[in-house]
Amino acid sequence: MNQIDSLKEQIAKTEVVLAESRENFEKNPNSYSAQLLLLSTENYLADLLKQLDTLQAQR
């Protein structure tokens, strides 16, 4: 598996976690940990997408 495929796999898994994090935050909007998990997951996904864009641009 090359690096791009690996990143795509990580992105897919992170999108699932993000959906779960959003659902958890909607159920617990006053929870600091739910908010922190949502924000960190969003940032991690953004980083993965940037890495994917960079790798695809190099091809």
Contacts in CASP RR format, 6 or more apart in sequence:
PFRMAT RR
TARGET T0000
AUTHOR 0000-0000-0000
METHOD contacts of the structure
MODEL  1
MNQIDSLKEQIAKTEVVLAESRENFEKNPNSYSAQLLLLSTENYLADLLK
QLDTLQAQR
1 9 0 8 1.000
3 55 0 8 1.000
4 52 0 8 1.000
4 55 0 8 1.000
4 56 0 8 1.000
7 48 0 8 1.000
7 51 0 8 1.000
7 52 0 8 1.000
7 55 0 8 1.000
8 52 0 8 1.000
10 48 0 8 1.000
11 45 0 8 1.000
11 48 0 8 1.000
11 49 0 8 1.000
11 52 0 8 1.000
14 41 0 8 1.000
14 44 0 8 1.000
14 45 0 8 1.000
14 48 0 8 1.000
15 45 0 8 1.000
17 41 0 8 1.000
18 38 0 8 1.000
18 41 0 8 1.000
18 42 0 8 1.000
18 45 0 8 1.000
21 34 0 8 1.000
21 37 0 8 1.000
21 38 0 8 1.000
21 41 0 8 1.000
22 38 0 8 1.000
24 31 0 8 1.000
24 34 0 8 1.000
24 37 0 8 1.000
24 38 0 8 1.000
25 31 0 8 1.000
25 34 0 8 1.000
25 35 0 8 1.000
25 37 0 8 1.000
25 38 0 8 1.000
27 34 0 8 1.000
28 34 0 8 1.000
29 35 0 8 1.000
END
